[in-house]
Amino acid sequence: MGKSPDLKSFQNNADAFICSLCPGTAHLQVQYSPGGLIFKAGGSNMQHVTSLSFLLLAYSNYLSHANHAVTCGGKSASPALLKDLARRQVNYILGENPMKMSYMVGYGPRYPQRIHHRGSSLPSVRTHPAHIGCKAGSRYFLSPDPNPNVLVGAVVGGPNTTDAFPDSRPFFQESEPTTYINAPLVGLLAYFAAHP
């Protein structure tokens, strides 16, 4: 980065933030599940996983171009270490985890079947041509059956801090897909597809 004091301050803050994500450092401020997933309490956890992983990858690319590494206490966080950490999070999402489950709907042999999504959980108009009113959806919402419409590519909120996943619509923090979970993942998948 440039020699401006403002830019140096920004770099110091960015480095400190990166250190707060790196396991094995005294600066760690996030929790990791036993299976290795970043975990931050509150809301759908995968929003944190995909966003933080995207930031790790972006900063690792900056560090590579700047020929720099972050020093976290006595430990060096190299660009390769940050990329590996981001890749492990993506691999966890796609099925390399204790549940052996992909949290991307429709990807792999095992993925969430009961996602908290009205369009996915209601029958299609082809199989149920009658109108389903707003209040009539409870029957489908509370059903133990898998969703009739597979929302391919949607990433759900994900497992809890112990890597357990209920796969149940009422557990919306775990089972609801959102655009703010998927959006950062697109960049990660594009990068890792181009750099296997």
C-alpha positions as a Markdown table, in Angstrom:
| # | Residue | x | y | z |
|---|---|---|---|---|
| 1 | Met | 0.0 | 0.0 | 0.0 |
| 2 | Gly | 1.0 | 3.6 | -0.4 |
| 3 | Lys | 3.0 | 5.6 | 2.1 |
| 4 | Ser | 0.1 | 7.8 | 3.2 |
| 5 | Pro | -0.6 | 7.5 | 7.0 |
| 6 | Asp | -4.3 | 7.0 | 6.2 |
| 7 | Leu | -3.5 | 4.1 | 3.9 |
| 8 | Lys | -1.1 | 2.6 | 6.5 |
| 9 | Ser | -3.9 | 2.8 | 9.1 |
| 10 | Phe | -6.3 | 1.1 | 6.7 |
| 11 | Gln | -3.7 | -1.7 | 6.1 |
| 12 | Asn | -3.2 | -2.1 | 9.8 |
| 13 | Asn | -6.9 | -2.4 | 10.3 |
| 14 | Ala | -7.3 | -4.9 | 7.4 |
| 15 | Asp | -4.4 | -7.0 | 8.7 |
| 16 | Ala | -5.9 | -7.1 | 12.2 |
| 17 | Phe | -9.2 | -8.2 | 10.8 |
| 18 | Ile | -7.5 | -11.0 | 8.8 |
| 19 | Cys | -5.7 | -12.1 | 12.0 |
| 20 | Ser | -9.1 | -12.2 | 13.8 |
| 21 | Leu | -10.2 | -14.9 | 11.3 |
| 22 | Cys | -7.0 | -17.1 | 11.4 |
| 23 | Pro | -7.2 | -20.2 | 13.6 |
| 24 | Gly | -4.2 | -20.8 | 15.8 |
| 25 | Thr | -3.5 | -17.1 | 16.5 |
| 26 | Ala | -4.0 | -15.1 | 19.7 |
| 27 | His | -6.1 | -12.6 | 17.8 |
| 28 | Leu | -8.8 | -15.1 | 16.8 |
| 29 | Gln | -12.3 | -13.5 | 17.2 |
| 30 | Val | -14.5 | -16.0 | 15.4 |
| 31 | Gln | -15.5 | -19.5 | 16.4 |
| 32 | Tyr | -14.9 | -22.6 | 14.3 |
| 33 | Ser | -17.1 | -25.6 | 14.5 |
| 34 | Pro | -15.4 | -29.0 | 15.2 |
| 35 | Gly | -15.6 | -29.7 | 11.5 |
| 36 | Gly | -13.8 | -26.4 | 10.6 |
| 37 | Leu | -16.7 | -24.1 | 9.6 |
| 38 | Ile | -16.4 | -20.4 | 10.6 |
| 39 | Phe | -19.2 | -19.7 | 13.1 |
| 40 | Lys | -20.6 | -16.4 | 14.1 |
| 41 | Ala | -23.8 | -16.4 | 16.2 |
| 42 | Gly | -26.8 | -14.6 | 15.0 |
| 43 | Gly | -28.8 | -15.0 | 11.8 |
| 44 | Ser | -28.0 | -17.5 | 9.1 |
| 45 | Asn | -24.4 | -18.5 | 9.6 |
| 46 | Met | -23.5 | -19.1 | 6.0 |
| 47 | Gln | -23.8 | -15.4 | 5.3 |
| 48 | His | -20.8 | -15.0 | 7.5 |
| 49 | Val | -19.0 | -18.0 | 6.0 |
| 50 | Thr | -19.3 | -16.9 | 2.4 |
| 51 | Ser | -18.7 | -13.2 | 3.0 |
| 52 | Leu | -15.6 | -13.7 | 5.3 |
| 53 | Ser | -14.3 | -16.3 | 2.9 |
| 54 | Phe | -14.6 | -13.9 | 0.0 |
| 55 | Leu | -12.7 | -11.3 | 2.0 |
| 56 | Leu | -10.0 | -13.8 | 2.8 |
| 57 | Leu | -9.6 | -14.6 | -0.8 |
| 58 | Ala | -9.6 | -10.9 | -2.0 |
| 59 | Tyr | -7.1 | -10.0 | 0.7 |
| 60 | Ser | -4.9 | -13.0 | -0.2 |
| 61 | Asn | -4.8 | -11.8 | -3.8 |
| 62 | Tyr | -3.8 | -8.3 | -2.7 |
| 63 | Leu | -1.1 | -9.7 | -0.5 |
| 64 | Ser | 0.2 | -11.8 | -3.4 |
| 65 | His | 0.5 | -8.8 | -5.7 |
| 66 | Ala | 2.0 | -6.7 | -2.9 |
| 67 | Asn | 4.5 | -9.5 | -2.0 |
| 68 | His | 3.4 | -9.2 | 1.6 |
| 69 | Ala | 2.1 | -11.5 | 4.4 |
| 70 | Val | 0.2 | -10.6 | 7.5 |
| 71 | Thr | 1.9 | -11.1 | 10.9 |
| 72 | Cys | -0.5 | -12.3 | 13.5 |
| 73 | Gly | 1.5 | -12.1 | 16.7 |
| 74 | Gly | 4.2 | -14.6 | 16.1 |
| 75 | Lys | 2.4 | -16.4 | 13.2 |
| 76 | Ser | 2.6 | -15.4 | 9.5 |
| 77 | Ala | -0.7 | -15.5 | 7.6 |
| 78 | Ser | 0.6 | -15.9 | 4.0 |
| 79 | Pro | -1.6 | -15.4 | 0.9 |
| 80 | Ala | -1.5 | -19.2 | 0.5 |
| 81 | Leu | -2.8 | -19.8 | 4.0 |
| 82 | Leu | -5.7 | -17.3 | 3.5 |
| 83 | Lys | -6.6 | -19.0 | 0.2 |
| 84 | Asp | -6.5 | -22.4 | 1.8 |
| 85 | Leu | -8.8 | -21.2 | 4.6 |
| 86 | Ala | -11.3 | -19.8 | 2.1 |
| 87 | Arg | -11.1 | -23.0 | 0.0 |
| 88 | Arg | -11.8 | -25.1 | 3.1 |
| 89 | Gln | -14.9 | -23.1 | 3.8 |
| 90 | Val | -16.1 | -23.6 | 0.3 |
| 91 | Asn | -15.4 | -27.3 | 0.4 |
| 92 | Tyr | -17.3 | -27.5 | 3.7 |
| 93 | Ile | -20.3 | -25.9 | 2.1 |
| 94 | Leu | -20.1 | -28.3 | -0.8 |
| 95 | Gly | -20.0 | -31.5 | 1.3 |
| 96 | Glu | -16.6 | -31.9 | 2.9 |
| 97 | Asn | -18.0 | -31.8 | 6.5 |
| 98 | Pro | -19.0 | -34.1 | 9.3 |
| 99 | Met | -22.5 | -34.5 | 8.0 |
| 100 | Lys | -21.2 | -35.3 | 4.5 |
| 101 | Met | -23.9 | -32.9 | 3.3 |
| 102 | Ser | -23.7 | -30.2 | 0.7 |
| 103 | Tyr | -25.4 | -27.0 | 1.9 |
| 104 | Met | -26.0 | -26.1 | -1.7 |
| 105 | Val | -29.4 | -27.5 | -2.7 |
| 106 | Gly | -29.2 | -29.9 | -5.6 |
| 107 | Tyr | -25.4 | -30.3 | -5.4 |
| 108 | Gly | -24.0 | -33.7 | -4.6 |
| 109 | Pro | -25.8 | -36.9 | -3.3 |
| 110 | Arg | -26.9 | -35.4 | 0.0 |
| 111 | Tyr | -28.3 | -31.8 | 0.4 |
| 112 | Pro | -31.1 | -30.1 | 2.3 |
| 113 | Gln | -34.5 | -31.4 | 1.4 |
| 114 | Arg | -36.8 | -29.2 | 3.5 |
| 115 | Ile | -35.6 | -25.7 | 2.9 |
| 116 | His | -37.5 | -22.7 | 4.3 |
| 117 | His | -38.7 | -21.3 | 0.9 |
| 118 | Arg | -42.3 | -21.0 | -0.1 |
| 119 | Gly | -41.8 | -21.6 | -3.8 |
| 120 | Ser | -39.8 | -24.7 | -3.1 |
| 121 | Ser | -42.1 | -26.2 | -0.5 |
| 122 | Leu | -45.4 | -25.7 | -2.2 |
| 123 | Pro | -46.5 | -28.1 | -4.9 |
| 124 | Ser | -46.2 | -26.7 | -8.5 |
| 125 | Val | -49.3 | -25.6 | -10.4 |
| 126 | Arg | -48.9 | -28.7 | -12.6 |
| 127 | Thr | -49.5 | -31.0 | -9.7 |
| 128 | His | -51.8 | -28.7 | -7.7 |
| 129 | Pro | -53.7 | -26.4 | -10.1 |
| 130 | Ala | -56.0 | -25.0 | -7.4 |
| 131 | His | -54.9 | -21.7 | -5.8 |
| 132 | Ile | -53.0 | -22.0 | -2.5 |
| 133 | Gly | -53.8 | -19.0 | -0.3 |
| 134 | Cys | -51.3 | -17.3 | 2.0 |
| 135 | Lys | -52.7 | -19.0 | 5.1 |
| 136 | Ala | -53.1 | -22.4 | 3.4 |
| 137 | Gly | -49.3 | -22.9 | 3.1 |
| 138 | Ser | -48.9 | -24.1 | 6.7 |
| 139 | Arg | -49.9 | -27.6 | 5.7 |
| 140 | Tyr | -46.9 | -27.7 | 3.4 |
| 141 | Phe | -44.6 | -25.7 | 5.7 |
| 142 | Leu | -45.1 | -28.2 | 8.6 |
| 143 | Ser | -44.9 | -31.3 | 6.4 |
| 144 | Pro | -42.0 | -33.7 | 7.1 |
| 145 | Asp | -41.9 | -34.5 | 3.4 |
| 146 | Pro | -39.1 | -33.2 | 1.2 |
| 147 | Asn | -39.8 | -30.1 | -0.8 |
| 148 | Pro | -41.5 | -30.9 | -4.1 |
| 149 | Asn | -39.5 | -28.3 | -6.0 |
| 150 | Val | -35.7 | -28.5 | -5.8 |
| 151 | Leu | -34.2 | -24.9 | -5.7 |
| 152 | Val | -31.0 | -25.9 | -7.4 |
| 153 | Gly | -28.0 | -23.8 | -6.4 |
| 154 | Ala | -29.5 | -22.2 | -3.3 |
| 155 | Val | -27.3 | -22.2 | -0.2 |
| 156 | Val | -29.1 | -22.5 | 3.1 |
| 157 | Gly | -28.1 | -21.0 | 6.5 |
| 158 | Gly | -26.2 | -24.1 | 7.4 |
| 159 | Pro | -25.3 | -26.1 | 10.4 |
| 160 | Asn | -25.0 | -25.0 | 14.0 |
| 161 | Thr | -21.8 | -24.6 | 16.0 |
| 162 | Thr | -21.5 | -28.4 | 16.5 |
| 163 | Asp | -21.9 | -29.1 | 12.8 |
| 164 | Ala | -25.5 | -30.4 | 13.3 |
| 165 | Phe | -28.2 | -29.5 | 10.7 |
| 166 | Pro | -31.9 | -30.1 | 11.4 |
| 167 | Asp | -33.1 | -30.0 | 7.7 |
| 168 | Ser | -36.5 | -28.7 | 8.9 |
| 169 | Arg | -38.4 | -25.7 | 7.5 |
| 170 | Pro | -39.3 | -24.2 | 10.9 |
| 171 | Phe | -35.5 | -23.9 | 11.7 |
| 172 | Phe | -35.3 | -20.9 | 9.3 |
| 173 | Gln | -31.8 | -19.8 | 10.4 |
| 174 | Glu | -30.4 | -23.1 | 9.3 |
| 175 | Ser | -32.8 | -23.9 | 6.4 |
| 176 | Glu | -33.5 | -20.6 | 4.6 |
| 177 | Pro | -31.6 | -19.8 | 1.4 |
| 178 | Thr | -30.8 | -16.1 | 0.8 |
| 179 | Thr | -29.2 | -14.0 | -1.9 |
| 180 | Tyr | -26.7 | -12.6 | 0.6 |
| 181 | Ile | -25.4 | -16.1 | 1.3 |
| 182 | Asn | -25.1 | -17.0 | -2.4 |
| 183 | Ala | -23.7 | -13.7 | -3.7 |
| 184 | Pro | -20.2 | -13.9 | -2.2 |
| 185 | Leu | -20.1 | -17.6 | -2.9 |
| 186 | Val | -20.3 | -16.9 | -6.7 |
| 187 | Gly | -17.0 | -15.1 | -6.6 |
| 188 | Leu | -15.4 | -17.9 | -4.6 |
| 189 | Leu | -16.6 | -20.6 | -6.9 |
| 190 | Ala | -15.5 | -18.7 | -10.0 |
| 191 | Tyr | -12.0 | -18.2 | -8.5 |
| 192 | Phe | -11.5 | -21.8 | -7.4 |
| 193 | Ala | -12.9 | -23.1 | -10.7 |
| 194 | Ala | -10.2 | -21.1 | -12.5 |
| 195 | His | -7.5 | -21.9 | -10.0 |
| 196 | Pro | -8.1 | -25.6 | -8.9 |
